[in-house]
Amino acid sequence: MEKLYSPWEKLTLARRSDRPTAGEYINTIFENFIELHGDRYYGDDKAVMGGVASLKGIPVTVVAIQKGKNLKENIERNFGMPKPEGYRKALRLVKQAEKFNRPVVLFIDTPGAYCGIESEERGQGEAIASNLMELASISTPMISIITGEGGSGGALALALTDRVWMLENSIYSILSPEGFASILWKDARRSKEAAEIMKITAEDLYKMKVIDKIIAEPEGGAQADPKAVAEKLKEELYHEFRELRGLDSDTLLKHRYDKFRNIDSEFLNN
């Protein structure tokens, strides 16, 4: 019988260092991935990788928040916490995809946007807000997939899309349980308790219609069989894009608008 994980156990799985990174999924799901760099304003943020690829013959743009597998890689990738130039690079690639009518896949795995002083100096809040505003009106199909942590506005900046999916043991929340406990109870030691009440799991968010699909993981988490999870994602993406590409741009944008307006209504009614 498959083990049922508590929210805290799912959070622990989502943060595991051996959990597959976005780069690993990209290598399995797509063919001929060519990475592109830079935001054309400041520099290249290695916490965000992106480029063009092929999905079973469909040209696509891929954007991903990338963590490392060890300390050296995590330092290089800033532990998956993008800076403003990372979000601006992501938006540049999405707008390029719109120009060439390519669907977009966005992988999300971040504890949140980087809040260091240099990020504030370079306009972190404005970069995230611009992404939200621009993604709402992009006229090409977009699918976001939360593969590990989906933390705060740092995750939301890549998730205002036509479909939002979560891996079974990933989490998506306004902030970390540690931050929640520190703010609400002034005691970060109560983070496990916070995780239980925050509704951070894929199952909770699917019930609230915040996300559209849950991708099953093998027993023990995605790291137990990364290839199987990637192959599942590949098939799901292919079939979903075939449907979304059949919509004209006006219909696509209306459905995206209605989707997020309906989420607002669900919360107001509850």
C-alpha positions as CSV (number, residue, x, y, z in Angstrom):
1,M,0.0,0.0,0.0
2,E,1.3,3.4,-1.0
3,K,2.5,5.6,1.9
4,L,0.5,8.7,2.6
5,Y,2.8,11.7,3.4
6,S,1.9,14.5,5.8
7,P,2.4,18.1,4.6
8,W,5.6,18.3,6.6
9,E,6.9,15.1,5.1
10,K,6.0,16.4,1.6
11,L,7.9,19.5,2.3
12,T,10.9,17.5,3.4
13,L,10.7,15.5,0.2
14,A,10.4,18.6,-1.9
15,R,13.6,20.0,-0.3
16,R,15.8,16.8,-0.7
17,S,19.1,17.4,-2.3
18,D,18.7,14.3,-4.5
19,R,15.3,15.4,-5.9
20,P,15.6,15.8,-9.7
21,T,16.4,19.3,-10.8
22,A,14.7,21.2,-13.6
23,G,17.8,20.5,-15.8
24,E,17.4,16.8,-15.3
25,Y,13.8,17.0,-16.5
26,I,14.7,19.1,-19.4
27,N,17.4,16.6,-20.6
28,T,14.8,13.7,-20.6
29,I,11.7,15.5,-21.8
30,F,13.0,17.6,-24.6
31,E,15.2,17.2,-27.6
32,N,17.8,19.6,-28.9
33,F,17.7,22.0,-26.0
34,I,19.7,25.1,-26.7
35,E,20.3,27.3,-23.6
36,L,20.0,31.1,-24.0
37,H,21.5,33.6,-21.5
38,G,21.1,37.1,-20.1
39,D,18.3,39.6,-19.5
40,R,19.7,42.3,-21.9
41,Y,19.7,44.7,-18.9
42,Y,22.1,43.6,-16.3
43,G,23.5,40.1,-16.6
44,D,22.8,36.3,-16.6
45,D,21.2,34.8,-13.4
46,K,22.2,31.2,-13.2
47,A,19.3,30.4,-10.9
48,V,17.1,30.7,-14.0
49,M,17.9,28.7,-17.1
50,G,16.0,28.8,-20.3
51,G,16.2,28.2,-24.0
52,V,14.5,26.6,-27.0
53,A,13.9,22.9,-27.6
54,S,11.7,20.4,-29.2
55,L,8.9,18.4,-27.6
56,K,8.1,15.4,-29.8
57,G,8.5,17.6,-32.9
58,I,6.8,20.7,-31.4
59,P,9.2,23.7,-31.1
60,V,8.9,25.0,-27.5
61,T,10.6,27.5,-25.2
62,V,11.6,26.2,-21.8
63,V,12.2,28.3,-18.7
64,A,13.3,26.8,-15.4
65,I,14.4,27.8,-11.9
66,Q,17.4,25.6,-11.3
67,K,18.8,24.3,-8.0
68,G,22.1,22.5,-7.5
69,K,22.8,19.0,-6.4
70,N,25.6,19.8,-4.0
71,L,27.0,22.9,-2.2
72,K,29.1,24.1,-5.0
73,E,26.3,23.9,-7.5
74,N,23.9,25.5,-5.1
75,I,26.2,28.4,-4.6
76,E,26.5,28.8,-8.4
77,R,22.7,28.6,-8.7
78,N,22.0,30.8,-5.6
79,F,20.1,27.9,-4.1
80,G,17.4,28.3,-6.7
81,M,16.6,31.9,-5.6
82,P,16.3,34.2,-8.6
83,K,17.4,37.8,-8.7
84,P,15.7,40.4,-10.8
85,E,17.8,39.6,-13.8
86,G,16.6,36.0,-13.6
87,Y,12.9,37.1,-13.8
88,R,13.7,39.5,-16.6
89,K,15.5,36.8,-18.5
90,A,12.5,34.5,-18.1
91,L,10.2,37.2,-19.4
92,R,12.5,37.9,-22.3
93,L,12.4,34.3,-23.4
94,V,8.6,34.1,-22.9
95,K,8.0,37.2,-25.1
96,Q,10.4,35.7,-27.7
97,A,8.3,32.5,-27.7
98,E,5.2,34.6,-28.2
99,K,6.8,36.3,-31.2
100,F,7.5,32.9,-32.9
101,N,4.3,31.3,-31.6
102,R,6.1,28.7,-29.5
103,P,4.4,27.1,-26.5
104,V,6.2,27.7,-23.2
105,V,7.0,25.3,-20.3
106,L,8.1,26.8,-17.0
107,F,9.6,24.6,-14.3
108,I,9.4,26.0,-10.7
109,D,11.5,24.9,-7.8
110,T,12.4,27.8,-5.5
111,P,12.1,28.7,-1.8
112,G,11.4,32.2,-3.0
113,A,13.0,35.2,-4.8
114,Y,16.4,36.3,-3.5
115,C,15.9,39.1,-1.0
116,G,19.4,40.4,-0.7
117,I,20.2,44.1,-0.9
118,E,21.5,43.8,-4.5
119,S,18.1,42.4,-5.6
120,E,16.3,45.3,-4.0
121,E,18.7,47.7,-5.6
122,R,18.0,46.2,-9.0
123,G,14.2,46.1,-8.6
124,Q,13.1,42.7,-7.4
125,G,9.5,43.7,-6.7
126,E,9.2,45.5,-10.0
127,A,10.6,42.5,-11.9
128,I,8.1,40.1,-10.3
129,A,5.2,42.5,-10.8
130,S,6.2,42.9,-14.5
131,N,6.2,39.2,-15.0
132,L,2.7,38.8,-13.5
133,M,1.4,41.7,-15.7
134,E,3.0,40.5,-18.9
135,L,2.3,36.8,-18.5
136,A,-1.4,37.6,-18.2
137,S,-1.5,38.8,-21.8
138,I,1.0,36.5,-23.5
139,S,-0.8,35.0,-26.5
140,T,0.9,31.7,-26.7
141,P,0.1,28.6,-24.6
142,M,2.0,28.3,-21.3
143,I,2.2,25.5,-18.7
144,S,3.9,25.8,-15.3
145,I,5.1,22.8,-13.4
146,I,6.1,23.0,-9.7
147,T,8.6,20.2,-9.2
148,G,9.8,20.9,-5.7
149,E,9.3,24.1,-3.7
150,G,7.0,26.8,-5.0
151,G,7.7,29.6,-2.6
152,S,5.9,33.0,-2.5
153,G,6.0,35.6,-5.3
154,G,9.3,34.0,-6.5
155,A,7.3,31.0,-7.7
156,L,4.1,33.0,-8.7
157,A,6.2,35.1,-11.1
158,L,6.4,32.1,-13.4
159,A,3.0,30.6,-12.7
160,L,0.4,32.9,-14.1
161,T,-0.1,30.5,-17.0
162,D,-2.8,28.5,-18.8
163,R,-2.1,25.4,-16.8
164,V,-0.4,25.0,-13.4
165,W,0.7,21.5,-12.4
166,M,2.4,20.1,-9.3
167,L,4.3,17.0,-8.7
168,E,2.6,14.9,-6.0
169,N,5.2,15.7,-3.3
170,S,5.9,19.3,-4.2
171,I,4.6,22.3,-2.3
172,Y,3.2,25.7,-3.2
173,S,2.8,28.4,-0.6
174,I,2.8,32.1,0.2
175,L,6.0,31.7,2.3
176,S,7.8,28.9,4.0
177,P,6.3,27.2,7.1
178,E,9.3,28.5,9.1
179,G,8.5,32.1,8.0
180,F,4.8,31.6,8.7
181,A,5.5,30.3,12.2
182,S,7.9,33.2,12.9
183,I,5.4,35.8,11.8
184,L,2.3,34.3,13.3
185,W,3.6,32.8,16.5
186,K,7.0,34.4,16.8
187,D,8.4,30.9,17.0
188,A,10.1,29.2,14.0
189,R,10.2,25.9,15.9
190,R,6.4,25.6,15.2
191,S,7.1,25.2,11.5
192,K,5.8,21.6,11.4
193,E,2.5,22.8,12.9
194,A,2.4,25.6,10.4
195,A,2.9,23.2,7.5
196,E,-0.2,21.3,8.6
197,I,-2.5,24.3,8.5
198,M,-1.1,26.3,5.5
199,K,-2.7,24.1,2.7
200,I,0.6,23.8,0.9
201,T,0.2,20.3,-0.7
202,A,-0.8,19.5,-4.2
203,E,-4.0,17.8,-3.0
204,D,-5.1,20.8,-1.0
205,L,-4.4,23.2,-3.8
206,Y,-6.1,21.0,-6.4
207,K,-9.2,20.9,-4.2
208,M,-9.1,24.7,-4.0
209,K,-8.7,24.9,-7.8
210,V,-5.4,26.8,-7.5
211,I,-3.7,24.1,-9.6
212,D,-5.0,22.1,-12.5
213,K,-3.3,18.7,-12.3
214,I,-1.3,16.5,-9.9
215,I,1.6,14.5,-11.5
216,A,2.0,11.2,-9.6
217,E,5.4,10.3,-8.1
218,P,6.8,6.8,-7.3
219,E,6.9,5.6,-3.7
220,G,9.6,7.6,-1.9
221,G,9.5,10.6,-4.2
222,A,10.5,11.6,-7.7
223,Q,14.2,10.8,-6.9
224,A,13.3,7.1,-6.8
225,D,12.6,7.0,-10.5
226,P,13.3,10.4,-12.2
227,K,13.1,9.0,-15.7
228,A,9.5,7.6,-15.1
229,V,8.4,11.0,-13.8
230,A,10.0,12.8,-16.7
231,E,8.4,10.5,-19.3
232,K,5.0,11.0,-17.6
233,L,5.5,14.8,-17.9
234,K,6.5,14.5,-21.5
235,E,3.3,12.7,-22.5
236,E,1.1,15.1,-20.4
237,L,2.8,18.2,-21.9
238,Y,2.5,16.9,-25.5
239,H,-1.2,16.1,-25.2
240,E,-2.0,19.4,-23.3
241,F,-0.2,21.5,-25.8
242,R,-2.0,19.8,-28.7
243,E,-5.3,21.0,-27.1
244,L,-4.1,24.5,-26.1
245,R,-2.6,25.1,-29.6
246,G,-6.0,24.5,-31.1
247,L,-7.4,27.7,-29.4
248,D,-7.2,31.1,-31.0
249,S,-5.3,33.7,-29.0
250,D,-8.5,35.6,-27.9
251,T,-10.0,32.4,-26.5
252,L,-6.7,31.4,-24.9
253,L,-6.4,34.7,-23.1
254,K,-10.0,34.7,-22.0
255,H,-9.7,31.2,-20.5
256,R,-6.5,32.3,-18.7
257,Y,-8.2,35.4,-17.3
258,D,-11.3,33.4,-16.2
259,K,-9.1,30.8,-14.6
260,F,-7.4,33.2,-12.2
261,R,-10.6,35.3,-11.6
262,N,-12.3,32.1,-10.6
263,I,-9.6,31.4,-8.1
264,D,-10.2,34.8,-6.5
265,S,-13.9,34.0,-6.3
266,E,-13.3,30.6,-4.7
267,F,-11.3,32.2,-1.9
268,L,-13.8,35.1,-1.4
269,N,-16.7,32.6,-1.1
270,N,-14.8,30.5,1.4
